[in-house]
Amino acid sequence: MLLEHIQCPEDLKRLSAEQLEQLAVEIRQFLIEKLSVTGGHLAPNLGIVELTIVMHYLFDSPRDKFIYDVGHQAYVHKMLTGRMGRFDTLRKYKGLCGFVKRAESEHDVWEAGHSSTSLSAAMGMALARDLQGGNNKVVAVIGDGALTGGMALEALNHIGHEKKNLIVVLNDNEMSIAPNVGALHNYLGKIRSDKHYIKAKDDLQHFLGRIPAIGGKLAKTAERLKDSVKYMMVPGMWFEELGYTYLGPVDGHDIDKLLETFQQAANVEGPVLIHALTLKGKGYSPAEADSHKWHGITPYKIESGQVLKAVGPPMYTEVFSQMLIELAEQDDRIVAVTPAMPGGSGLLKFAERFPNRMIDVGIAEQHAATMCASLAMEGLKPVYAVYSTFLQRAYDQVVHDICRQNANVIFAIDRAGFVGPDGETHHGVYDMAYLRHIPNMVLMMPKDENELRRMMRTAVDYDDGPIAVRYPRVAGRGVEIDPEPLPIPIGQWETVREGDSAVVLAAGPMIQVAEEAAELLKREGLSLRIVNARFIKPLDAEMLQLLAEDRLPMIVLEEGTQHGGLGSAVLEHYSLRGEYGLPIRIVGVPDAFIEHGSIKEQREEVGLTAERVAAEVSGMMPRQRQRATGQ
């Protein structure tokens, strides 16, 4: 076994090209076995094995900088940089991160959970290198899907303009390897990267330009001829026009071809783009057959490919999916929009049922938001299905194009709250704070799956502007489902448990936490009132007034940042109305990034537990009694 002897990139450099091929086989087997237990991003990593091996074989990390666009494709990189022994802890609490993590290793130079950032980061590192007189390599690895992101295109343009020495690896897993593979292609790749060819071309250009009277015309004619030949014979001319030397396409699973191509790239001055064609899921037939399903996977049986799932109520995403189909059958104005997440957002069945009313824009959250605004203005009912963490990327469009114009866009915000193993880059704990302050926005969250259905009915019936429903990455509570879900009056809260000792305001899964706390407090002789604050905006002013009159200790419990969230909204409400001195505490996510683990562990870390709520209530009670008796 070669793999057991690889503890760092230097160990890799002692192997022959033939041994590298065997190493690739062993790496794939390792990933298939380990991820069958932990889960994780299997298909992307099986597809990038040879590329990662060759990069570490030829270059010198961490002196040479490797920047992965979306760090979930860096498992092989982690294995080759001394972290193979920690893979049993992958994506577990306090274990190995599923993304690139700077605190884990000096070889991790850039963190990314969102796509399309690698080229901007690479340009910054190349600029810093040149300003400081360095000569190290900078290599950015980006997938074909991530190039749809506007930020990637902006960086692509800037890199080509500045002509910095930088290698971009386009990991293309959508294109067939058959085209553009052959002797002519290989020959062109060699001559275009050869130092002597490049110098001769520049010398000829300079010579022609110096000929009196006709030199300039000859040079221009030669340039046009050169371009004409290249347009006919060389693939990737779009990148050439942007200022890159284009090498490829190259078989991303052929070690010898990759070694040759990367060596060519190292000889070129200025930016180089290596176009590598790879197969997602390579080496594991279930993942090859359905790379979408196996992109991010839960534990599975290796032999059969059967995914192990817990038995119980459906996930909120599934409930959303089914309800959207029901609503679309009744209302042909409904159009679903997603930024490259049709599976994760639960829209695959919708796409099967309504193929013409399902729009996947690719990794382009900003474009999706503005497009939704225009769809709404033309009389449709766009449902923008997006993860909370990815909606952050379209903040300006939500403010400027949707809310400012009061466009009737429905936001279906998935993964609200903690998300578990994906960790800090994917938590949906900020959307309440970044949405509720925008004029015209309505924001709500259901306590269970039946209420989610009612909120979707509410959103479709609402015609007065943007409206959002946020829901978590957990299973429902198994409640009874209304066959005909009724809309909820905008801004109306509900009391789900009566009590006269203290009150908890909560929404979503925090209602269940509050109910568990109520049972703990019951043993102390205290009765806890629980209010389902299902509208984060607008607040239920009438109920808040009644609560102020009762003067009960109040806890706002929220699985979101306590800076700017529901608790802040309640305090602002009372402040604006001159209600001071009310006993209110906020229990939410503190001013810190919470790392990967299970959702239960993440809630425990920040105190979103029944025990913490019960302790907060108990701690407030004596002070209330002292005030009442004048002590």
Salt bridges, closest charged atoms under 4 A:
GLU4 OE2 - HIS5 NE2 3.68
ASP11 OD1 - ARG14 NH1 2.58
GLU50 OE2 - ARG28 NH1 2.80
GLU50 OE1 - HIS253 ND1 2.93
ASP64 OD1 - ARG63 NH1 3.78
ASP88 OD1 - LYS34 NZ 2.86
GLU104 OE1 - LYS78 NZ 2.71
GLU104 OE1 - ARG83 NH1 2.87
ASP108 OD1 - HIS77 NE2 2.88
ASP108 OD2 - ARG83 NH1 2.69
ASP130 OD1 - ARG129 NE 2.86
ASP130 OD2 - LYS164 NZ 3.28
GLU162 OE2 - HIS158 NE2 3.39
ASP172 OD2 - HIS275 NE2 2.82
ASP203 OD2 - LYS199 NZ 2.94
GLU223 OE2 - LYS226 NZ 2.87
GLU240 OE2 - ARG192 NH2 1.85
GLU240 OE1 - LYS230 NZ 3.88
GLU260 OE2 - LYS190 NZ 3.63
GLU326 OE1 - ARG453 NH2 3.16
GLU329 OE2 - ARG353 NE 3.31
ASP331 OD2 - ARG333 NH2 2.80
GLU365 OE1 - ARG393 NH1 3.73
ASP401 OD1 - HIS400 ND1 2.78
ASP414 OD2 - ARG415 NH1 3.07
ASP422 OD1 - ARG91 NH1 2.71
ASP422 OD2 - ARG473 NH1 3.59
GLU424 OE2 - LYS101 NZ 2.22
ASP431 OD1 - ARG470 NE 2.46
ASP448 OD2 - LYS447 NZ 3.85
GLU451 OE2 - LYS447 NZ 3.39
GLU451 OE2 - ARG534 NH1 2.81
ASP461 OD1 - ARG457 NH2 3.06
ASP463 OD1 - LYS381 NZ 2.87
GLU494 OE2 - LYS447 NZ 2.79
GLU494 OE2 - ARG534 NH1 3.67
GLU515 OE1 - ARG477 NH2 2.81
GLU519 OE2 - ARG497 NH1 2.91
ASP550 OD2 - ARG529 NH1 3.05
GLU559 OE1 - ARG603 NH2 3.07
GLU572 OE2 - ARG436 NH2 2.83
GLU579 OE1 - ARG551 NH1 3.97
GLU595 OE2 - LYS101 NZ 3.48
GLU604 OE2 - LYS600 NZ 2.55
GLU616 OE1 - ARG585 NH1 2.51
GLU616 OE2 - ARG612 NE 2.90
